[in-house]
Amino acid sequence: MTTTTLAVLVPLLPFLGAAAALLLGRTAPGFARPLAVLPTFTAAVIAVVVAVRQGGGRAIDASTQLTPTGSVPIDLALHLDGFAVLTAVLVGLVATCVQIYSTAYLRDDTRYTSYSALVSLFTSAMLLVVYSGDLMVLLVGWEIMGICSYFLVGHYWETPEARAASLKAFLVTKLGDVPFLIGLFALAADTGTFRITGILAAVTNGGLDHPTLIALLLLAGVAGKSAQFPLHTWLPDAMAGPTPVSALIHAATMVAAGIYFVARLLPVFAASGAALVVLAVMAAVTMIGSGLAALAQDDIKRVLAYSTIGQLGYMAGALAVGDRGAAVFHLISHGAFKAVLFLAAGVVIHAAGTNSLAAMSRMSGLTKRIPDAYWTMTVALLALAAIPPFAGFFSKEAVLVAAEHTALGDRDIAPAAAGWTVLVAGLLAAVLTAAYAMRLWLLTFHGRGTEAPDHGRQPAAMTSVLWVLAVPTMAFGLTAGVISDWFDGHSLAPTLTTAVLSTGVGLVGGLVTYGAWRHTTALAARPPVGAVAAHPDAEPALVELEAMTSHTAAYGTIADAPDPSDPGRLLLGPLHRHAVTGFHLDALYSTLFVRPVQAAARLVRFLDREVVDTYVRGSGSLARGLGTAVRRAQTGNVQTYLGALLAGTLVLAIAAVVFANVNAGA
């Protein structure tokens, strides 16, 4: 079987699994779990085979015309380069682990069949984006992911938080997709094709007439999909969905799609120095702002959500300095350890019966209750903090090295201003990343107080995948010296200067946080600010659902309920109340956009009901009145009709005589 045939099967198998699950889910529910796991697992294995065959060598292209358009053709095309095949392996691995994990996490969920089908469809759409060689086909996968995220984030649709989060995710990403679509058409108009290879060839030959405009339009869609400032606000709220969905979205699918898209079309963005500077500033604000916000969150999943936003900022920063190899390297590395963090967080929430770090800091024994989650989460947090020799260290160093080379003029793809912006912001973000990673680890696993509830041993389906994903978290970075062929042949090895500097500032951030925790830990023995909802016999998804719905009611709004035992409050000081709300961006957007739109909608409704409908009702009333008057004359009596006829004739005769006399007198 040829490589291209195998590549076609990779996105096709999860799609067929989703269709089969939806068709057979009600009549044969016993097939739901095999149909969720086996097609995705098979696709992951085939993706590995495709990656081995591609070998980091020359890109493999295949295409057939999808439909004649009369102008720019649309092709069903594959483009398999080193970036594509490795990213597909990541997507397949994480999706398989999520499906296996979900079989236990949602074991009693009545909507598991539709959930697993949507996860499979989500996976298929991302794989379509990864392998596609035509932008219109890529757009299909791009939009399918948006629809799937709406349904998956809103899986617990009974709760207002899930309904609001799913709607917000859909609307914010669609807000970015509108200029994104315009940018795609403008790009095709300039280059005459939707094929990625054709577009890159046209850019190389100077065939792009409006590079800055096109790049900025496309960046709007990337900012929405990959949760970059200022369209990042949907991602923390998306934590209202099940934890496996969070792992899939954050590690390997939706938010990675925007970064991957820019990496595939980097020469388009590099044609405009202004666009790269805009991307660098966007990445810098995202990295620092999300780091501060993560340090202030109480919900363990929201900490990880802001962490994802910040790590995506690193990837965007690498692209801003023109190094797509470093960006995709960090994307793959981050996908592995972020999947571990979210899936381990699901185990923690099940064991603790809460998603509140304030509550976890007041219970002891979690380390003994869930050793698998403890050790794998520790490894993943070390990778997140870029501590050597874990994967996050090597991939983050690749980003900082690229920024350093651009800042010092060793590379001329991007302006030096973009390099300095990314380098300085990256080092500041390294301090914040280490700080909130240390805070999360200390508050979760080193609390003091009552013993954590005993749920028994966690299901093997949930703990085994943690160790599977921990392997690339620990080892993937060590391959930096041998996989450069898959990343344009550029070296991914760290340099001594940036390695010492970034690791040093990271250690400072972690140690300062540890010192702040030691200072405040005596206060953690006080009673928790609310009750912990724990059900030892309940499925993990139910525990998570109750933890989310009771969080505000039990613990209050964390910005308004001071917790003196939180080292984050001590470190942030007066900035905490702003950081915990995401620097009030939701309130700002509500004032600038949501309320005016709602006011305009109310005005339109008033005009429609009180003005337009008044005319409609008036014309209807007039017709009804005339009908009533005419109906009274319709008695069915022949004598009445003849009398009326004679009377009318007499009136007409008299009128004729009068009219004739008047004319004769004149």
Phi and psi in degrees as a GROMACS rama.xvg file:
@    title "Ramachandran Plot"
@    xaxis  label "Phi"
@    yaxis  label "Psi"
@TYPE xy
-70.8375  162.467  THR-2
-63.9417  -39.825  THR-3
-65.8125  -37.5194  THR-4
-64.256  -42.6878  THR-5
-63.0082  -39.2814  LEU-6
-64.4394  -34.4416  ALA-7
-64.7496  -34.9446  VAL-8
-69.7353  -25.7124  LEU-9
-60.6272  -53.8402  VAL-10
-77.8897  -21.2375  PRO-11
-72.7753  -39.7836  LEU-12
-62.6146  -48.196  LEU-13
-61.5327  -33.8038  PRO-14
-64.2035  -44.5422  PHE-15
-65.7718  -36.6423  LEU-16
-62.6166  -40.4248  GLY-17
-64.4058  -44.1262  ALA-18
-63.888  -43.1694  ALA-19
-65.4071  -39.2049  ALA-20
-63.4991  -41.1268  ALA-21
-68.0852  -35.2684  LEU-22
-75.3422  -36.7371  LEU-23
-103.035  -5.01958  LEU-24
-58.8039  -41.1563  GLY-25
-81.4981  -39.3605  ARG-26
-80.9556  -31.503  THR-27
-138.081  72.7191  ALA-28
-62.4641  -19.4312  PRO-29
-65.8403  -19.248  GLY-30
-86.5336  -6.12576  PHE-31
-60.8065  -46.6157  ALA-32
-70.8621  -44.7295  ARG-33
-60.0162  -38.7281  PRO-34
-70.9078  -21.171  LEU-35
-79.9798  -42.2071  ALA-36
-88.7982  -48.4428  VAL-37
-63.7693  -48.1061  LEU-38
-61.6349  -39.2642  PRO-39
-67.9166  -41.6824  THR-40
-62.6035  -43.825  PHE-41
-62.4681  -41.2245  THR-42
-62.0517  -39.0349  ALA-43
-64.3373  -41.9724  ALA-44
-63.5013  -44.8443  VAL-45
-63.5572  -37.8591  ILE-46
-60.3688  -37.6852  ALA-47
-64.297  -42.7444  VAL-48
-61.8174  -44.2423  VAL-49
-61.1447  -41.3865  VAL-50
-63.928  -41.4362  ALA-51
-64.9161  -42.7921  VAL-52
-66.9197  -38.2439  ARG-53
-68.1014  -40.9243  GLN-54
65.3375  14.9214  GLY-55
75.4712  11.401  GLY-56
-89.2262  -146.121  GLY-57
-64.7587  141.151  ARG-58
-62.7328  143.825  ALA-59
-101.134  124.025  ILE-60
-121.999  139.07  ASP-61
-150.248  144.848  ALA-62
-157.519  157.185  SER-63
-145.137  144.343  THR-64
-66.9595  126.269  GLN-65
-77.1372  -47.3419  LEU-66
-160.608  140.998  THR-67
-71.8344  137.117  PRO-68
-113.659  -13.339  THR-69
85.4144  -11.8613  GLY-70
-138.315  -105.054  SER-71
-79.9382  119.917  VAL-72
-71.3353  154.864  PRO-73
-115.638  121.752  ILE-74
-112.663  144.695  ASP-75
-86.585  94.9446  LEU-76
-123.385  147.538  ALA-77
-111.788  140.637  LEU-78
-135.975  103.374  HIS-79
-109.798  97.0929  LEU-80
-111.806  -173.804  ASP-81
-61.2077  -38.5983  GLY-82
-61.6046  -46.0807  PHE-83
-64.9869  -46.5888  ALA-84
-70.2841  -36.262  VAL-85
-72.5957  -38.7135  LEU-86
-63.9657  -37.9866  THR-87
-63.9498  -37.2501  ALA-88
-62.3085  -43.8356  VAL-89
-59.5248  -47.7336  LEU-90
-59.9266  -46.2652  VAL-91
-63.0781  -41.6542  GLY-92
-64.9942  -50.2384  LEU-93
-64.9419  -42.2133  VAL-94
-63.3729  -39.9984  ALA-95
-63.1898  -44.9151  THR-96
-63.2441  -39.1585  CYS-97
-64.5347  -41.7402  VAL-98
-65.6075  -41.7116  GLN-99
-64.7691  -46.1547  ILE-100
-58.1794  -40.6936  TYR-101
-68.1565  -26.2317  SER-102
-61.115  -29.9048  THR-103
-94.9575  -38.0751  ALA-104
-65.77  -36.5819  TYR-105
-117.494  42.9354  LEU-106
-63.8901  -30.1557  ARG-107
-110.072  11.7157  ASP-108
-72.2475  126.503  ASP-109
-69.1403  -19.2155  THR-110
-104.719  23.7354  ARG-111
-61.974  -37.743  TYR-112
-60.7144  -50.1394  THR-113
-67.1375  -35.1357  SER-114
-60.9088  -51.0127  TYR-115
-65.495  -34.8707  SER-116
-65.3606  -40.109  ALA-117
-67.7704  -36.3974  LEU-118
-63.9626  -42.2315  VAL-119
-63.6044  -42.7981  SER-120
-65.0457  -39.902  LEU-121
-57.7983  -47.1364  PHE-122
-61.866  -45.1736  THR-123
-59.9584  -42.1335  SER-124
-63.9015  -42.0846  ALA-125
-66.5441  -40.111  MET-126
-64.642  -33.546  LEU-127
-64.3415  -42.3319  LEU-128
-61.2615  -41.4977  VAL-129
-67.4255  -44.125  VAL-130
-89.0054  -16.3178  TYR-131
-65.3885  139.347  SER-132
-107.306  4.93009  GLY-133
-127.817  133.152  ASP-134
-67.0423  -30.4632  LEU-135
-71.7581  -37.4772  MET-136
-69.0111  -39.6434  VAL-137
-59.0397  -38.8665  LEU-138
-62.9029  -33.1692  LEU-139
-61.0229  -50.0162  VAL-140
-63.2432  -37.3916  GLY-141
-57.9163  -46.7678  TRP-142
-77.1938  -33.6822  GLU-143
-61.7333  -38.751  ILE-144
-61.7507  -37.7672  MET-145
-62.4713  -42.7132  GLY-146
-66.1112  -44.6985  ILE-147
-61.9993  -40.0845  CYS-148
-63.2206  -35.6313  SER-149
-59.6116  -46.7071  TYR-150
-74.5062  -37.1824  PHE-151
-74.4235  -41.6851  LEU-152
-63.43  -34.4547  VAL-153
-90.6853  23.7678  GLY-154
-57.4173  -41.8064  HIS-155
-87.9543  61.3688  TYR-156
-66.3295  -12.4691  TRP-157
-66.8279  -23.2988  GLU-158
-93.9078  140.481  THR-159
-64.129  -29.5101  PRO-160
-63.3683  -43.6624  GLU-161
-67.7882  -41.281  ALA-162
-62.7476  -45.4894  ARG-163
-65.8585  -39.8645  ALA-164
-66.4907  -42.4926  ALA-165
-65.4626  -41.2823  SER-166
-66.6803  -40.5825  LEU-167
-64.7735  -43.8076  LYS-168
-60.3202  -42.3394  ALA-169
-66.4613  -46.2532  PHE-170
-70.5172  -41.6708  LEU-171
-66.4689  -43.0732  VAL-172
-67.8123  -35.4361  THR-173
-67.7665  -30.7632  LYS-174
-60.13  -37.5994  LEU-175
-78.3329  -27.9863  GLY-176
-70.0191  -25.2005  ASP-177
-63.9757  -57.1175  VAL-178
-63.8153  -29.5022  PRO-179
-60.0344  -45.7418  PHE-180
-64.5625  -41.5478  LEU-181
-60.9746  -41.4675  ILE-182
-62.8054  -39.08  GLY-183
-62.1306  -44.6623  LEU-184
-67.2715  -37.9735  PHE-185
-65.1748  -38.2709  ALA-186
-63.9571  -43.5419  LEU-187
-66.3306  -36.3238  ALA-188
-64.4249  -37.9396  ALA-189
-74.5833  -38.5706  ASP-190
-98.8053  -17.3322  THR-191
79.5926  13.2926  GLY-192
-157.11  156.052  THR-193
-99.4372  -7.70238  PHE-194
-68.7538  133.071  ARG-195
-62.8775  -41.8705  ILE-196
-63.7286  -39.6171  THR-197
-66.5375  -39.274  GLY-198
-64.6087  -45.3157  ILE-199
-64.7085  -36.9302  LEU-200
-65.0055  -40.5407  ALA-201
-65.6358  -39.6546  ALA-202
-64.5964  -40.9495  VAL-203
-61.276  -35.4234  THR-204
-89.2752  10.1022  ASN-205
74.5797  29.4502  GLY-206
-90.9748  13.0317  GLY-207
-103.035  113.797  LEU-208
-85.4566  -28.3041  ASP-209
-129.973  63.714  HIS-210
-63.5362  -42.0209  PRO-211
-67.3193  -45.6715  THR-212
-61.0196  -47.1049  LEU-213
-63.7419  -44.0192  ILE-214
-62.5802  -42.283  ALA-215
-68.4396  -37.314  LEU-216
-63.3197  -43.0353  LEU-217
-67.5369  -35.5647  LEU-218
-63.8187  -29.1148  LEU-219
-62.1749  -43.8434  ALA-220
-66.8721  -37.8306  GLY-221
-64.9374  -40.8279  VAL-222
-61.8237  -38.5659  ALA-223
-70.5841  -47.411  GLY-224
-71.0561  -39.9376  LYS-225
-98.9801  17.189  SER-226
53.1112  53.1019  ALA-227
-102.946  150.833  GLN-228
-55.0054  133.097  PHE-229
-101.112  12.3199  PRO-230
-105.807  33.1004  LEU-231
-94.2864  -6.09131  HIS-232
-68.1437  -16.3049  THR-233
-76.2753  -26.6405  TRP-234
-69.4137  -45.0014  LEU-235
-60.9405  -37.5787  PRO-236
-69.275  -23.8309  ASP-237
-66.948  -5.47056  ALA-238
-68.6204  -4.84133  MET-239
-70.7258  -11.7102  ALA-240
-82.1322  172.614  GLY-241
-60.1861  149.555  PRO-242
-58.3277  -41.3858  THR-243
-59.9304  -33.7542  PRO-244
-65.1548  -42.3045  VAL-245
-59.2485  -42.8661  SER-246
-61.2615  -42.8311  ALA-247
-67.0851  -45.3701  LEU-248
-65.4073  -43.2605  ILE-249
-80.6384  -30.1279  HIS-250
-93.4868  -37.9735  ALA-251
-142.417  -5.31272  ALA-252
-123.439  -100.508  THR-253
-55.8733  -53.8014  MET-254
-71.0243  -22.3888  VAL-255
-77.1164  -19.5852  ALA-256
-63.7211  -41.3075  ALA-257
-64.6231  -44.7559  GLY-258
-61.8901  -43.9178  ILE-259
-63.3126  -38.7338  TYR-260
-61.8158  -46.2047  PHE-261
-64.007  -38.278  VAL-262
-61.8627  -40.826  ALA-263
-66.4537  -35.1152  ARG-264
-111.787  29.652  LEU-265
-56.2578  -38.9678  LEU-266
-57.9059  -29.5705  PRO-267
-64.0866  -44.7639  VAL-268
-73.491  -34.973  PHE-269
-68.9816  -16.4849  ALA-270
-69.489  -12.1028  ALA-271
-127.178  109.532  SER-272
-62.9305  -33.5135  GLY-273
-63.698  -40.4342  ALA-274
-64.7343  -37.6873  ALA-275
-68.175  -36.8105  LEU-276
-65.3902  -41.6976  VAL-277
-59.8728  -44.1685  VAL-278
-63.2882  -38.8636  LEU-279
-65.0329  -43.8785  ALA-280
-64.6168  -43.244  VAL-281
-59.3105  -43.2206  MET-282
-65.8795  -40.8308  ALA-283
-64.674  -46.6118  ALA-284
-62.1684  -39.7691  VAL-285
-64.2395  -45.9233  THR-286
-60.8847  -50.1783  MET-287
-73.4038  -45.3967  ILE-288
-61.9272  -42.3984  GLY-289
-69.6871  -33.449  SER-290
-64.2702  -42.6702  GLY-291
-64.6458  -42.1737  LEU-292
-65.5654  -39.632  ALA-293
-62.8697  -34.3983  ALA-294
-69.5793  -14  LEU-295
-106.838  -7.50682  ALA-296
-78.4197  148.851  GLN-297
-99.7434  -32.0041  ASP-298
-75.3748  123.584  ASP-299
-59.8091  -34.9962  ILE-300
-74.0794  -31.5329  LYS-301
-70.6615  -32.5618  ARG-302
-58.6027  -46.8834  VAL-303
-68.21  -32.1275  LEU-304
-64.6996  -47.7776  ALA-305
-66.4033  -30.5051  TYR-306
-61.4364  -43.3168  SER-307
-60.6919  -43.411  THR-308
-58.2385  -43.5581  ILE-309
-65.813  -42.0521  GLY-310
-68.3503  -33.7372  GLN-311
-64.4235  -32.0994  LEU-312
-62.0001  -38.9381  GLY-313
-60.4769  -44.6778  TYR-314
-62.8755  -43.9709  MET-315
-62.6012  -35.8528  ALA-316
-63.9179  -40.6043  GLY-317
-61.7731  -40.5653  ALA-318
-67.5349  -34.5244  LEU-319
-65.6645  -26.1509  ALA-320
-99.0185  11.5183  VAL-321
82.0857  21.2122  GLY-322
-118.012  91.5771  ASP-323
-75.6196  -22.7603  ARG-324
-62.6847  -45.8834  GLY-325
-64.0034  -38.2232  ALA-326
-63.8014  -48.2633  ALA-327
-72.1837  -33.5041  VAL-328
-58.8988  -45.6627  PHE-329
-70.7127  -32.8851  HIS-330
-59.9556  -45.0688  LEU-331
-70.6096  -44.5874  ILE-332
-60.1603  -47.4779  SER-333
-62.3965  -38.2799  HIS-334
-58.3609  -38.6518  GLY-335
-69.3028  -52.9251  ALA-336
-76.5868  -25.0703  PHE-337
-73.7849  -33.4774  LYS-338
-62.3926  -40.9683  ALA-339
-60.3287  -45.5386  VAL-340
-62.4963  -45.1863  LEU-341
-70.7152  -44.1401  PHE-342
-66.6323  -36.5143  LEU-343
-67.1365  -35.9268  ALA-344
-61.6501  -35.3685  ALA-345
-61.7285  -41.0811  GLY-346
-65.0167  -40.7854  VAL-347
-63.0832  -46.2917  VAL-348
-61.6297  -40.0292  ILE-349
-64.3389  -41.9027  HIS-350
-72.8784  -39.4342  ALA-351
-84.9941  -22.5679  ALA-352
76.3469  15.4559  GLY-353
-156.372  156.077  THR-354
-106.024  10.0557  ASN-355
-92.1097  123.792  SER-356
-66.8124  -30.6705  LEU-357
-61.8243  -39.6543  ALA-358
-73.2808  -40.6637  ALA-359
-63.7002  -32.2479  MET-360
-68.8728  -10.8355  SER-361
-111.538  18.5456  ARG-362
-132.889  149.427  MET-363
-117.848  163.254  SER-364
91.9473  1.30705  GLY-365
-62.7879  -34.4947  LEU-366
-59.3095  -40.5703  THR-367
-76.5185  -31.2008  LYS-368
-70.3211  -39.1601  ARG-369
-132.027  70.0052  ILE-370
-62.979  -35.2571  PRO-371
-62.6597  -47.1708  ASP-372
-65.5859  -37.1013  ALA-373
-62.8093  -50.4909  TYR-374
-71.0653  -42.6217  TRP-375
-69.3742  -36.3906  THR-376
-68.6622  -35.1808  MET-377
-61.7663  -45.3859  THR-378
-61.9717  -44.0336  VAL-379
-66.6032  -36.55  ALA-380
-69.2308  -34.0708  LEU-381
-64.9311  -39.2441  LEU-382
-65.9821  -40.9248  ALA-383
-61.3073  -40.6573  LEU-384
-78.1829  1.07945  ALA-385
62.2774  45.392  ALA-386
-93.0268  127.807  ILE-387
-69.6066  149.268  PRO-388
-102.011  29.014  PRO-389
-77.3957  164.384  PHE-390
-59.3853  -39.7655  ALA-391
-60.9714  -29.8067  GLY-392
-63.3318  -49.7488  PHE-393
-67.5052  -41.9126  PHE-394
-72.0177  -38.1189  SER-395
-69.5393  -35.9739  LYS-396
-62.3577  -36.8301  GLU-397
-61.2558  -38.1957  ALA-398
-66.2018  -47.1861  VAL-399
-67.4763  -35.7739  LEU-400
-64.1806  -42.7664  VAL-401
-61.9108  -41.4233  ALA-402
-65.8119  -39.0923  ALA-403
-62.9492  -44.4663  GLU-404
-63.0607  -38.8173  HIS-405
-70.009  -41.7175  THR-406
-63.3408  -36.568  ALA-407
-89.2096  1.04213  LEU-408
85.7357  9.59535  GLY-409
-74.1187  -19.8447  ASP-410
-126.45  143.315  ARG-411
-117.326  18.1048  ASP-412
-68.0361  -41.7655  ILE-413
-120.094  158.097  ALA-414
-63.701  150.907  PRO-415
-61.4148  -30.5353  ALA-416
-60.2308  -38.4149  ALA-417
-64.9167  -39.2878  ALA-418
-64.3699  -46.8894  GLY-419
-64.1477  -39.419  TRP-420
-60.6831  -46.7922  THR-421
-69.5933  -39.4392  VAL-422
-64.9838  -49.323  LEU-423
-65.1063  -45.6523  VAL-424
-64.3131  -37.0795  ALA-425
-63.8888  -39.1255  GLY-426
-69.8147  -41.3532  LEU-427
-63.316  -41.3775  LEU-428
-66.3054  -29.6284  ALA-429
-63.4272  -38.4459  ALA-430
-63.567  -47.3978  VAL-431
-66.3838  -38.2511  LEU-432
-62.5965  -47.1271  THR-433
-62.8448  -35.5618  ALA-434
-66.2918  -50.1423  ALA-435
-74.9723  -24.7464  TYR-436
-67.7041  -43.0616  ALA-437
-64.5509  -42.7032  MET-438
-60.01  -45.6936  ARG-439
-62.1098  -43.7312  LEU-440
-64.4988  -43.6591  TRP-441
-68.291  -46.5301  LEU-442
-68.9901  -31.8013  LEU-443
-77.9994  -47.9098  THR-444
-107.91  -4.9854  PHE-445
-128.889  39.5505  HIS-446
-75.3107  166.263  GLY-447
-131.424  132.018  ARG-448
151.248  -145.652  GLY-449
-67.1786  155.227  THR-450
-66.8333  139.519  GLU-451
-64.267  146.27  ALA-452
-62.1971  146.07  PRO-453
-94.332  110.415  ASP-454
-97.3174  4.396  HIS-455
79.0159  -173.935  GLY-456
-71.1474  135.452  ARG-457
-67.3253  150.012  GLN-458
-57.9534  142.388  PRO-459
-62.5222  -31.1352  ALA-460
-63.4956  -25.7783  ALA-461
-88.4897  -37.3037  MET-462
-85.0903  -31.8176  THR-463
-65.0764  -39.6076  SER-464
-67.9294  -24.5612  VAL-465
-62.115  -41.3968  LEU-466
-73.5729  -33.5463  TRP-467
-60.7258  -45.8991  VAL-468
-75.6936  -21.7431  LEU-469
-68.8526  -24.4194  ALA-470
-62.4222  -55.1293  VAL-471
-65.5371  -27.3897  PRO-472
-60.9102  -37.7571  THR-473
-86.4513  -34.3737  MET-474
-109.455  -19.9163  ALA-475
-62.1836  -37.8505  PHE-476
-62.4455  -28.9375  GLY-477
-68.6766  -13.5941  LEU-478
-87.6046  4.30522  THR-479
-56.3392  -32.2272  ALA-480
-81.2636  -11.7684  GLY-481
-118.317  -6.76671  VAL-482
-110.39  18.7389  ILE-483
-63.1703  -25.001  SER-484
-62.2747  -29.6909  ASP-485
-77.609  -10.1408  TRP-486
-124.103  55.0852  PHE-487
63.773  11.7206  ASP-488
78.4618  3.02586  GLY-489
-79.8011  145.573  HIS-490
-68.5638  136.593  SER-491
-109.875  5.36046  LEU-492
-72.074  143.271  ALA-493
-72.4889  157.071  PRO-494
-103.947  157.769  THR-495
-62.2072  -41.2446  LEU-496
-63.6579  -54.5947  THR-497
-68.7621  -33.3524  THR-498
-63.1698  -47.2809  ALA-499
-66.4798  -42.3044  VAL-500
-66.795  -49.7654  LEU-501
-69.7165  -40.1172  SER-502
-66.2433  -37.7633  THR-503
-63.9579  -47.2237  GLY-504
-67.7157  -31.9831  VAL-505
-65.0046  -43.43  GLY-506
-63.8459  -37.282  LEU-507
-61.4349  -45.8719  VAL-508
-59.9768  -43.5086  GLY-509
-66.9716  -43.2072  GLY-510
-68.5822  -38.589  LEU-511
-63.053  -40.6958  VAL-512
-65.2874  -40.6169  THR-513
-62.0737  -41.5569  TYR-514
-63.9203  -40.3887  GLY-515
-64.5425  -37.5734  ALA-516
-66.4917  -41.2214  TRP-517
-62.4979  -33.6701  ARG-518
-70.6263  -35.0251  HIS-519
-100.193  -7.56968  THR-520
-65.2779  -26.3064  THR-521
-63.3346  -26.4228  ALA-522
-80.0086  -11.5361  LEU-523
-73.9994  -12.8523  ALA-524
-75.4521  -10.5158  ALA-525
-66.202  158.522  ARG-526
-59.0926  145.017  PRO-527
-62.2048  157.957  PRO-528
-75.6339  -0.681219  VAL-529
-165.045  -176.232  GLY-530
-91.4401  152.482  ALA-531
-103.616  126.916  VAL-532
-93.4745  107.836  ALA-533
-126.128  131.825  ALA-534
-128.954  97.058  HIS-535
-56.1904  -31.7724  PRO-536
-95.6458  -3.33624  ASP-537
-82.3  154.799  ALA-538
-66.4187  152.319  GLU-539
-57.4987  -37.1157  PRO-540
-62.9316  -36.7292  ALA-541
-68.1051  -40.1623  LEU-542
-61.8938  -43.8237  VAL-543
-62.9588  -42.8556  GLU-544
-60.9246  -45.9402  LEU-545
-67.4514  -35.1113  GLU-546
-64.4057  -41.0082  ALA-547
-68.9801  -44.3585  MET-548
-71.0471  -26.3225  THR-549
-95.7898  -2.29201  SER-550
-60.5532  -54.459  HIS-551
-67.0842  -40.4948  THR-552
-65.0091  -37.7692  ALA-553
-84.3126  -42.0879  ALA-554
-106.778  -8.08114  TYR-555
76.072  175.932  GLY-556
-73.7669  121.201  THR-557
-60.7305  -26.683  ILE-558
-69.6065  -26.0914  ALA-559
-103.32  -2.5144  ASP-560
-120.057  85.6423  ALA-561
-56.449  134.229  PRO-562
-120.661  98.005  ASP-563
-65.1062  -12.4742  PRO-564
-86.1636  -2.34637  SER-565
-86.9436  116.24  ASP-566
-64.9964  -24.4458  PRO-567
-61.8616  -36.9518  GLY-568
-66.4129  -39.6584  ARG-569
-66.6435  -40.3985  LEU-570
-72.7691  -38.4551  LEU-571
-84.9467  -26.3645  LEU-572
60.2457  -134.097  GLY-573
-66.629  -15.3968  PRO-574
-73.619  -15.3155  LEU-575
-60.1977  -44.639  HIS-576
-66.2611  -22.2296  ARG-577
-85.7116  -41.8936  HIS-578
-66.1594  -35.3935  ALA-579
-66.5356  -24.5894  VAL-580
-97.4743  11.5784  THR-581
70.0647  32.4078  GLY-582
58.8203  34.0853  PHE-583
61.2628  22.9569  HIS-584
-65.5806  -36.4857  LEU-585
-61.6854  -42.7542  ASP-586
-65.0734  -39.179  ALA-587
-63.4935  -46.8365  LEU-588
-64.8979  -34.915  TYR-589
-63.5928  -40.2916  SER-590
-71.1655  -42.6979  THR-591
-81.516  -32.2253  LEU-592
-122.718  -52.137  PHE-593
-64.6783  -50.6836  VAL-594
-65.2045  -44.3589  ARG-595
-59.649  -38.9148  PRO-596
-66.1548  -42.3286  VAL-597
-64.694  -39.2063  GLN-598
-64.0566  -41.96  ALA-599
-63.4188  -38.1214  ALA-600
-65.1422  -39.944  ALA-601
-65.5036  -37.6595  ARG-602
-64.1633  -44.4698  LEU-603
-62.1084  -41.0267  VAL-604
-63.5392  -40.631  ARG-605
-62.7725  -48.3035  PHE-606
-61.8646  -37.8221  LEU-607
-67.2553  -43.4681  ASP-608
-78.7665  -41.8431  ARG-609
-95.3475  -19.7882  GLU-610
-110.106  -62.3613  VAL-611
-63.0797  -48.3773  VAL-612
-64.747  -27.9287  ASP-613
-63.4431  -44.7793  THR-614
-65.0509  -40.6035  TYR-615
-64.7765  -46.1365  VAL-616
-65.3676  -36.3647  ARG-617
-63.719  -45.2796  GLY-618
-64.1363  -36.7417  SER-619
-66.57  -40.2451  GLY-620
-65.5842  -39.3258  SER-621
-62.3804  -45.1602  LEU-622
-64.8305  -38.4693  ALA-623
-66.1118  -39.0339  ARG-624
-65.4542  -43.5339  GLY-625
-62.7028  -39.4016  LEU-626
-63.5851  -38.3356  GLY-627
-64.6901  -43.1809  THR-628
-64.2866  -43.4262  ALA-629
-68.0456  -35.3197  VAL-630
-62.7472  -33.0457  ARG-631
-65.8475  -27.9374  ARG-632
-78.2124  -15.7295  ALA-633
-90.5165  78.4003  GLN-634
-88.4992  -20.4605  THR-635
84.8836  1.88574  GLY-636
-92.9077  119.827  ASN-637
-65.57  -38.8494  VAL-638
-61.06  -38.4065  GLN-639
-64.1217  -42.1924  THR-640
-62.8395  -42.2392  TYR-641
-66.8976  -39.8899  LEU-642
-61.1506  -43.2679  GLY-643
-65.1947  -36.4995  ALA-644
-65.7326  -44.7609  LEU-645
-66.0463  -40.209  LEU-646
-63.2401  -40.311  ALA-647
-65.8172  -39.5901  GLY-648
-64.3325  -42.5822  THR-649
-62.2412  -41.822  LEU-650
-62.4467  -41.9609  VAL-651
-66.3908  -37.1435  LEU-652
-66.6309  -44.1261  ALA-653
-62.5283  -41.7215  ILE-654
-62.872  -37.9495  ALA-655
-66.6479  -41.5612  ALA-656
-64.9234  -44.3341  VAL-657
-62.2607  -42.0273  VAL-658
-64.6694  -38.4531  PHE-659
-67.3455  -41.5531  ALA-660
-64.5977  -38.4653  ASN-661
-63.6213  -43.2127  VAL-662
-66.3974  -38.3609  ASN-663
-65.8205  -40.2301  ALA-664
-64.9994  -33.0398  GLY-665
